[in-house]
Structures are given as structure tokens and as C-alpha cells.
Amino acid sequence: MATADTLRYTRIDLAHGSGRLPAVGFGTLIPDPVAARLATTTALDVGFRHLDCAERYRNEAAVGEAIQDGFKAGTLQREDLFVTTKLWNSNHRPERVKAAFDASRRRLQLDYVDCYLIHTPFAFRPGDEQDPRDAHGRVIYDEGVTLLDTWRALEHLVDDGHCRSIGVSDITLEKLREIVAAARIKPAVVQVESHPYLPEWDLLEFCQEQGIVLLAFAALGHAMEPSVVNDPIISAIAQRVHKTPAQVALAWAVQRGTAFLTTSTKPQRIQENFDISTLPEDAMREIRQRITTNVRFNAVVETGVPGFIPRAR
């Protein structure tokens, strides 16, 4: 009798915090609040139990409503759900961190958050303006606070009990090493762009040495060119294993020891992104050894400003 493939239900124990992170995650960067609520509801119905949110997305309230709908319907239990949200750049000053965290928690209607991330290592001018710019359109950074200052404030959130774990997003290996070396509470999760065209093997190796979960965003290349899902090697593997190229790329992410995020408003695509299955070892080797394209689609690690870089075919 065949055993059911359980790859999609993989959970990763957090070494630096409490809880188990579902490797298959749903990203909520959906600008329209109505669409965000509907997509989140669909994701939860399909089986996603890991939601990635952010103050910056301006839709935490809509995501919170979808979560509450699941609780009220009895289809969702809080202990089965892993919710991440993020501190935006304009709130890096330590005195602003707790207020920003509590505001996110209220919008999400949750007593506790499973993981709170520093959205980027770049501090912007403190205030309610998310994207402060000078008269020439340049970002106004905050030189009066360090990343470690902000990290210390996140550590206090864990002490207070409403935050189960903390981490960083959009960070380089060099900056991550600095945080890990100085941290009282190490990062539990590091969220970065990663996919077969940007495998981040060195960063993954360091994270695994330190007991940190690498969480990949843009796990399918964000529909950019060159296209991950149209890669001939991935497409050929997909044909062999009777899966879509997207499912192959996502299975690869989990099997190499990372978690991933995908985002969609289309029910069929949301279902497809959840329905992954284990790849044979030869397929894993093929992706690692034969794919040589290397490209970063999002420049946020250089500026702190999110944005995908269009490229010509």
C-alpha cells in the first residue's frame, strides 16, 4: 500500500524560540484588503497553516478577519497556525518597537505572534510615513539607531511573552553574522529571496549551523524574467514526476531544508502551491548541479526599499 506524501505538512522546530514553523507558507502581500481576505481564507481552507504578514503591507486587519473567520467556523485552531509579521523601517527606534508590534497584533486580532521579523536592516526616518523621501526623491535614513539597537528591542518582546520568536528579513550573510554574534536571543528565522536561480547556499549553510530557519520569499522567482518556472531543467523534471514546474521548485525548497512563501489570489494556484510532493534525489542533484543561472530579482537588500527589478528577456 502506498504511503501518503507528507512533504507539504513539513514543520521545522525553532531552535531559538517556541513553536514549529510550517515549511509551506502563504505570503499576504496583496494590496487590496478584500482580495487579501479572500485569498487568505482560500489558503487556510486549502491547508496552509503558515501566514506571512507585515505592517508594510497595510492589510493586517484583512488577514486578521480571515483568521477569525476560521476560528469562528471551527476549521482553524490557534495552536495549529503560525503567523509572522514584520517591523517596518520607520519604526526601528527601540522606543517605537513595542507600539508597532502591539498595533500589528491588534490588527491581526491575535494574543500572540509566532514570529516577528525586522523587515529590512535599514532604518528610515522615524514616524508614520513609511517611505520618507527628501526633495530629490532619495530615501531619508535614520543614522541615530543601529540594527543591534532594534534587535535588543525585539528581544524584549520575547521576554514580554506575546512574541514567540524573532528574526530578520532581507539581510546579507555579513549582517546576519553580526546579529548572531551579539544576540542574547538568536534569530529563529531569516527571510530572504531564494529560488533555484538564487539558492543562497552559503547563507543556508550558516543558518543550519546556527539553528536558524531560512524562509524563502519569491520562491518561484516572482514571475520575473528569466523565468524559474520556464527553466528547461525544472520543466523536464516536472514532466517526469507528473507535477507542475512550480510544484517542483517548491518541493526543492522544502527538501533542501528551507521553508518558502508563495502568494496568489487565484484559488487554483493557491491549491497547486500547497500540493507539493517529494522529488527523487536525482532531481534534487540535477537542480543543484545543472542550473547555472544566478539572478537576484529584488534589490531590497541594497536599499531597504522593496521592489522587483524588471529584466528584458
LUMLO-703564 format. One record per residue (C-alpha): chain; x, y, z; residue number from 1. Coordinates in steps of 0.1 Angstrom, whole numbers, m for minus. Layout:
@chain: A&east: X&north: Y&up: Z&n: NUM
...
END
This chain:
@chain: A&east: 0&north: 0&up: 0&n: 1
@chain: A&east: 14&north: 34&up: m10&n: 2
@chain: A&east: 21&north: 59&up: 18&n: 3
@chain: A&east: 8&north: 94&up: 16&n: 4
@chain: A&east: 34&north: 120&up: 7&n: 5
@chain: A&east: 37&north: 144&up: 37&n: 6
@chain: A&east: 62&north: 169&up: 23&n: 7
@chain: A&east: 35&north: 197&up: 23&n: 8
@chain: A&east: 29&north: 192&up: 60&n: 9
@chain: A&east: 66&north: 195&up: 70&n: 10
@chain: A&east: 72&north: 216&up: 101&n: 11
@chain: A&east: 106&north: 228&up: 113&n: 12
@chain: A&east: 113&north: 231&up: 150&n: 13
@chain: A&east: 126&north: 265&up: 160&n: 14
@chain: A&east: 159&north: 263&up: 179&n: 15
@chain: A&east: 156&north: 299&up: 191&n: 16
@chain: A&east: 120&north: 304&up: 201&n: 17
@chain: A&east: 90&north: 282&up: 207&n: 18
@chain: A&east: 69&north: 265&up: 181&n: 19
@chain: A&east: 72&north: 247&up: 148&n: 20
@chain: A&east: 73&north: 266&up: 115&n: 21
@chain: A&east: 52&north: 250&up: 87&n: 22
@chain: A&east: 77&north: 249&up: 57&n: 23
@chain: A&east: 49&north: 256&up: 32&n: 24
@chain: A&east: 39&north: 293&up: 38&n: 25
@chain: A&east: 14&north: 318&up: 23&n: 26
@chain: A&east: 25&north: 354&up: 18&n: 27
@chain: A&east: m1&north: 381&up: 22&n: 28
@chain: A&east: 14&north: 409&up: 1&n: 29
@chain: A&east: m19&north: 415&up: m16&n: 30
@chain: A&east: m26&north: 453&up: m18&n: 31
@chain: A&east: m64&north: 452&up: m20&n: 32
@chain: A&east: m78&north: 443&up: 15&n: 33
@chain: A&east: m108&north: 425&up: 1&n: 34
@chain: A&east: m87&north: 403&up: m21&n: 35
@chain: A&east: m62&north: 397&up: 7&n: 36
@chain: A&east: m90&north: 385&up: 30&n: 37
@chain: A&east: m104&north: 362&up: 3&n: 38
@chain: A&east: m70&north: 348&up: m7&n: 39
@chain: A&east: m61&north: 342&up: 30&n: 40
@chain: A&east: m93&north: 324&up: 35&n: 41
@chain: A&east: m87&north: 302&up: 5&n: 42
@chain: A&east: m51&north: 295&up: 17&n: 43
@chain: A&east: m64&north: 284&up: 51&n: 44
@chain: A&east: m91&north: 262&up: 35&n: 45
@chain: A&east: m66&north: 245&up: 12&n: 46
@chain: A&east: m43&north: 237&up: 42&n: 47
@chain: A&east: m18&north: 264&up: 46&n: 48
@chain: A&east: m10&north: 270&up: 83&n: 49
@chain: A&east: 18&north: 295&up: 80&n: 50
@chain: A&east: 9&north: 331&up: 71&n: 51
@chain: A&east: 34&north: 358&up: 65&n: 52
@chain: A&east: 23&north: 393&up: 71&n: 53
@chain: A&east: 38&north: 428&up: 76&n: 54
@chain: A&east: 29&north: 463&up: 88&n: 55
@chain: A&east: 42&north: 475&up: 54&n: 56
@chain: A&east: 15&north: 455&up: 35&n: 57
@chain: A&east: m12&north: 476&up: 51&n: 58
@chain: A&east: m37&north: 447&up: 52&n: 59
@chain: A&east: m31&north: 430&up: 85&n: 60
@chain: A&east: m67&north: 438&up: 95&n: 61
@chain: A&east: m80&north: 419&up: 65&n: 62
@chain: A&east: m57&north: 389&up: 72&n: 63
@chain: A&east: m69&north: 390&up: 108&n: 64
@chain: A&east: m105&north: 389&up: 97&n: 65
@chain: A&east: m98&north: 358&up: 76&n: 66
@chain: A&east: m81&north: 341&up: 106&n: 67
@chain: A&east: m110&north: 350&up: 129&n: 68
@chain: A&east: m134&north: 336&up: 103&n: 69
@chain: A&east: m116&north: 303&up: 105&n: 70
@chain: A&east: m117&north: 303&up: 143&n: 71
@chain: A&east: m154&north: 310&up: 144&n: 72
@chain: A&east: m161&north: 283&up: 118&n: 73
@chain: A&east: m142&north: 258&up: 138&n: 74
@chain: A&east: m119&north: 249&up: 109&n: 75
@chain: A&east: m88&north: 265&up: 124&n: 76
@chain: A&east: m72&north: 262&up: 158&n: 77
@chain: A&east: m47&north: 289&up: 170&n: 78
@chain: A&east: m22&north: 263&up: 181&n: 79
@chain: A&east: m20&north: 249&up: 145&n: 80
@chain: A&east: m14&north: 283&up: 130&n: 81
@chain: A&east: 19&north: 301&up: 126&n: 82
@chain: A&east: 17&north: 338&up: 120&n: 83
@chain: A&east: 47&north: 360&up: 112&n: 84
@chain: A&east: 46&north: 398&up: 109&n: 85
@chain: A&east: 72&north: 424&up: 105&n: 86
@chain: A&east: 85&north: 457&up: 119&n: 87
@chain: A&east: 88&north: 483&up: 92&n: 88
@chain: A&east: 119&north: 505&up: 87&n: 89
@chain: A&east: 104&north: 537&up: 101&n: 90
@chain: A&east: 99&north: 520&up: 135&n: 91
@chain: A&east: 135&north: 509&up: 141&n: 92
@chain: A&east: 140&north: 532&up: 171&n: 93
@chain: A&east: 138&north: 510&up: 202&n: 94
@chain: A&east: 111&north: 532&up: 218&n: 95
@chain: A&east: 88&north: 526&up: 187&n: 96
@chain: A&east: 92&north: 488&up: 185&n: 97
@chain: A&east: 67&north: 477&up: 211&n: 98
@chain: A&east: 40&north: 501&up: 199&n: 99
@chain: A&east: 44&north: 489&up: 163&n: 100
@chain: A&east: 43&north: 453&up: 175&n: 101
@chain: A&east: 12&north: 458&up: 196&n: 102
@chain: A&east: m5&north: 476&up: 167&n: 103
@chain: A&east: 2&north: 447&up: 143&n: 104
@chain: A&east: m11&north: 422&up: 169&n: 105
@chain: A&east: m43&north: 442&up: 174&n: 106
@chain: A&east: m49&north: 444&up: 136&n: 107
@chain: A&east: m44&north: 407&up: 133&n: 108
@chain: A&east: m66&north: 401&up: 164&n: 109
@chain: A&east: m41&north: 377&up: 180&n: 110
@chain: A&east: m30&north: 374&up: 216&n: 111
@chain: A&east: 5&north: 364&up: 204&n: 112
@chain: A&east: 25&north: 364&up: 172&n: 113
@chain: A&east: 46&north: 333&up: 164&n: 114
@chain: A&east: 74&north: 353&up: 148&n: 115
@chain: A&east: 83&north: 390&up: 145&n: 116
@chain: A&east: 108&north: 400&up: 119&n: 117
@chain: A&east: 128&north: 432&up: 113&n: 118
@chain: A&east: 115&north: 438&up: 77&n: 119
@chain: A&east: 149&north: 451&up: 65&n: 120
@chain: A&east: 182&north: 460&up: 82&n: 121
@chain: A&east: 177&north: 496&up: 71&n: 122
@chain: A&east: 163&north: 522&up: 95&n: 123
@chain: A&east: 143&north: 550&up: 79&n: 124
@chain: A&east: 134&north: 584&up: 94&n: 125
@chain: A&east: 111&north: 575&up: 124&n: 126
@chain: A&east: 75&north: 584&up: 120&n: 127
@chain: A&east: 42&north: 574&up: 104&n: 128
@chain: A&east: 54&north: 579&up: 69&n: 129
@chain: A&east: 65&north: 545&up: 56&n: 130
@chain: A&east: 86&north: 558&up: 27&n: 131
@chain: A&east: 102&north: 591&up: 38&n: 132
@chain: A&east: 119&north: 609&up: 9&n: 133
@chain: A&east: 138&north: 642&up: 6&n: 134
@chain: A&east: 132&north: 669&up: m21&n: 135
@chain: A&east: 152&north: 649&up: m46&n: 136
@chain: A&east: 133&north: 616&up: m40&n: 137
@chain: A&east: 160&north: 599&up: m20&n: 138
@chain: A&east: 152&north: 578&up: 10&n: 139
@chain: A&east: 158&north: 595&up: 43&n: 140
@chain: A&east: 176&north: 570&up: 65&n: 141
@chain: A&east: 179&north: 572&up: 103&n: 142
@chain: A&east: 215&north: 573&up: 113&n: 143
@chain: A&east: 206&north: 575&up: 150&n: 144
@chain: A&east: 199&north: 538&up: 155&n: 145
@chain: A&east: 218&north: 506&up: 148&n: 146
@chain: A&east: 204&north: 473&up: 138&n: 147
@chain: A&east: 216&north: 459&up: 171&n: 148
@chain: A&east: 196&north: 486&up: 189&n: 149
@chain: A&east: 165&north: 474&up: 172&n: 150
@chain: A&east: 173&north: 437&up: 178&n: 151
@chain: A&east: 176&north: 443&up: 215&n: 152
@chain: A&east: 141&north: 458&up: 215&n: 153
@chain: A&east: 128&north: 427&up: 197&n: 154
@chain: A&east: 144&north: 405&up: 224&n: 155
@chain: A&east: 124&north: 424&up: 250&n: 156
@chain: A&east: 92&north: 414&up: 231&n: 157
@chain: A&east: 101&north: 378&up: 236&n: 158
@chain: A&east: 106&north: 385&up: 273&n: 159
@chain: A&east: 72&north: 400&up: 275&n: 160
@chain: A&east: 55&north: 368&up: 263&n: 161
@chain: A&east: 34&north: 380&up: 233&n: 162
@chain: A&east: 61&north: 372&up: 207&n: 163
@chain: A&east: 72&north: 335&up: 204&n: 164
@chain: A&east: 103&north: 341&up: 182&n: 165
@chain: A&east: 121&north: 368&up: 164&n: 166
@chain: A&east: 141&north: 371&up: 132&n: 167
@chain: A&east: 153&north: 393&up: 103&n: 168
@chain: A&east: 144&north: 397&up: 67&n: 169
@chain: A&east: 162&north: 409&up: 36&n: 170
@chain: A&east: 196&north: 406&up: 52&n: 171
@chain: A&east: 230&north: 397&up: 39&n: 172
@chain: A&east: 252&north: 369&up: 54&n: 173
@chain: A&east: 276&north: 395&up: 67&n: 174
@chain: A&east: 250&north: 415&up: 86&n: 175
@chain: A&east: 234&north: 383&up: 99&n: 176
@chain: A&east: 268&north: 372&up: 113&n: 177
@chain: A&east: 269&north: 404&up: 133&n: 178
@chain: A&east: 235&north: 399&up: 148&n: 179
@chain: A&east: 241&north: 363&up: 157&n: 180
@chain: A&east: 275&north: 372&up: 174&n: 181
@chain: A&east: 259&north: 399&up: 196&n: 182
@chain: A&east: 224&north: 385&up: 202&n: 183
@chain: A&east: 211&north: 374&up: 236&n: 184
@chain: A&east: 182&north: 357&up: 217&n: 185
@chain: A&east: 194&north: 344&up: 183&n: 186
@chain: A&east: 172&north: 349&up: 152&n: 187
@chain: A&east: 148&north: 320&up: 148&n: 188
@chain: A&east: 140&north: 328&up: 112&n: 189
@chain: A&east: 158&north: 346&up: 83&n: 190
@chain: A&east: 136&north: 356&up: 54&n: 191
@chain: A&east: 153&north: 363&up: 21&n: 192
@chain: A&east: 147&north: 360&up: m16&n: 193
@chain: A&east: 157&north: 325&up: m26&n: 194
@chain: A&east: 148&north: 301&up: m55&n: 195
@chain: A&east: 167&north: 279&up: m79&n: 196
@chain: A&east: 182&north: 310&up: m96&n: 197
@chain: A&east: 193&north: 324&up: m62&n: 198
@chain: A&east: 199&north: 293&up: m39&n: 199
@chain: A&east: 219&north: 312&up: m13&n: 200
@chain: A&east: 238&north: 281&up: m3&n: 201
@chain: A&east: 264&north: 299&up: 19&n: 202
@chain: A&east: 236&north: 317&up: 38&n: 203
@chain: A&east: 217&north: 284&up: 41&n: 204
@chain: A&east: 248&north: 266&up: 54&n: 205
@chain: A&east: 254&north: 293&up: 81&n: 206
@chain: A&east: 217&north: 293&up: 91&n: 207
@chain: A&east: 217&north: 255&up: 95&n: 208
@chain: A&east: 249&north: 257&up: 116&n: 209
@chain: A&east: 232&north: 282&up: 139&n: 210
@chain: A&east: 198&north: 265&up: 141&n: 211
@chain: A&east: 181&north: 293&up: 121&n: 212
@chain: A&east: 153&north: 286&up: 96&n: 213
@chain: A&east: 159&north: 301&up: 61&n: 214
@chain: A&east: 125&north: 312&up: 48&n: 215
@chain: A&east: 125&north: 319&up: 11&n: 216
@chain: A&east: 103&north: 346&up: m5&n: 217
@chain: A&east: 98&north: 349&up: m42&n: 218
@chain: A&east: 103&north: 311&up: m42&n: 219
@chain: A&east: 91&north: 309&up: m78&n: 220
@chain: A&east: 110&north: 340&up: m90&n: 221
@chain: A&east: 81&north: 364&up: m87&n: 222
@chain: A&east: 71&north: 357&up: m123&n: 223
@chain: A&east: 101&north: 377&up: m135&n: 224
@chain: A&east: 125&north: 371&up: m164&n: 225
@chain: A&east: 145&north: 349&up: m166&n: 226
@chain: A&east: 116&north: 326&up: m156&n: 227
@chain: A&east: 123&north: 300&up: m129&n: 228
@chain: A&east: 91&north: 280&up: m138&n: 229
@chain: A&east: 100&north: 280&up: m175&n: 230
@chain: A&east: 136&north: 267&up: m168&n: 231
@chain: A&east: 141&north: 237&up: m191&n: 232
@chain: A&east: 157&north: 216&up: m164&n: 233
@chain: A&east: 128&north: 222&up: m140&n: 234
@chain: A&east: 103&north: 217&up: m168&n: 235
@chain: A&east: 118&north: 184&up: m177&n: 236
@chain: A&east: 118&north: 172&up: m141&n: 237
@chain: A&east: 81&north: 183&up: m138&n: 238
@chain: A&east: 72&north: 162&up: m168&n: 239
@chain: A&east: 90&north: 131&up: m153&n: 240
@chain: A&east: 73&north: 134&up: m119&n: 241
@chain: A&east: 39&north: 145&up: m132&n: 242
@chain: A&east: 39&north: 178&up: m113&n: 243
@chain: A&east: 40&north: 214&up: m125&n: 244
@chain: A&east: 73&north: 233&up: m127&n: 245
@chain: A&east: 61&north: 255&up: m98&n: 246
@chain: A&east: 55&north: 224&up: m76&n: 247
@chain: A&east: 90&north: 211&up: m85&n: 248
@chain: A&east: 106&north: 244&up: m75&n: 249
@chain: A&east: 87&north: 245&up: m42&n: 250
@chain: A&east: 94&north: 209&up: m33&n: 251
@chain: A&east: 131&north: 215&up: m39&n: 252
@chain: A&east: 129&north: 244&up: m14&n: 253
@chain: A&east: 115&north: 222&up: 13&n: 254
@chain: A&east: 137&north: 192&up: 6&n: 255
@chain: A&east: 169&north: 212&up: 9&n: 256
@chain: A&east: 159&north: 223&up: 44&n: 257
@chain: A&east: 142&north: 257&up: 39&n: 258
@chain: A&east: 107&north: 270&up: 42&n: 259
@chain: A&east: 90&north: 290&up: 15&n: 260
@chain: A&east: 64&north: 316&up: 8&n: 261
@chain: A&east: 41&north: 319&up: m22&n: 262
@chain: A&east: 14&north: 345&up: m29&n: 263
@chain: A&east: m16&north: 343&up: m52&n: 264
@chain: A&east: m52&north: 355&up: m54&n: 265
@chain: A&east: m62&north: 326&up: m77&n: 266
@chain: A&east: m77&north: 296&up: m59&n: 267
@chain: A&east: m64&north: 271&up: m84&n: 268
@chain: A&east: m28&north: 285&up: m80&n: 269
@chain: A&east: m31&north: 286&up: m42&n: 270
@chain: A&east: m41&north: 249&up: m42&n: 271
@chain: A&east: m13&north: 240&up: m67&n: 272
@chain: A&east: 13&north: 257&up: m45&n: 273
@chain: A&east: 2&north: 237&up: m15&n: 274
@chain: A&east: 0&north: 203&up: m33&n: 275
@chain: A&east: 38&north: 196&up: m35&n: 276
@chain: A&east: 53&north: 161&up: m33&n: 277
@chain: A&east: 88&north: 147&up: m26&n: 278
@chain: A&east: 112&north: 148&up: m55&n: 279
@chain: A&east: 136&north: 119&up: m63&n: 280
@chain: A&east: 172&north: 125&up: m52&n: 281
@chain: A&east: 184&north: 126&up: m88&n: 282
@chain: A&east: 161&north: 156&up: m95&n: 283
@chain: A&east: 175&north: 174&up: m64&n: 284
@chain: A&east: 210&north: 168&up: m77&n: 285
@chain: A&east: 201&north: 179&up: m112&n: 286
@chain: A&east: 187&north: 213&up: m100&n: 287
@chain: A&east: 218&north: 219&up: m79&n: 288
@chain: A&east: 244&north: 209&up: m104&n: 289
@chain: A&east: 229&north: 218&up: m138&n: 290
@chain: A&east: 211&north: 251&up: m132&n: 291
@chain: A&east: 237&north: 279&up: m135&n: 292
@chain: A&east: 216&north: 310&up: m139&n: 293
@chain: A&east: 221&north: 333&up: m110&n: 294
@chain: A&east: 200&north: 364&up: m105&n: 295
@chain: A&east: 185&north: 384&up: m77&n: 296
@chain: A&east: 152&north: 400&up: m86&n: 297
@chain: A&east: 146&north: 422&up: m55&n: 298
@chain: A&east: 171&north: 450&up: m46&n: 299
@chain: A&east: 158&north: 454&up: m11&n: 300
@chain: A&east: 190&north: 440&up: 4&n: 301
@chain: A&east: 208&north: 470&up: m10&n: 302
@chain: A&east: 185&north: 499&up: m1&n: 303
@chain: A&east: 158&north: 487&up: 23&n: 304
@chain: A&east: 132&north: 496&up: m3&n: 305
@chain: A&east: 112&north: 466&up: m16&n: 306
@chain: A&east: 109&north: 463&up: m53&n: 307
@chain: A&east: 115&north: 437&up: m80&n: 308
@chain: A&east: 138&north: 447&up: m109&n: 309
@chain: A&east: 123&north: 441&up: m143&n: 310
@chain: A&east: 147&north: 425&up: m168&n: 311
@chain: A&east: 144&north: 420&up: m205&n: 312
@chain: A&east: 141&north: 385&up: m219&n: 313
END
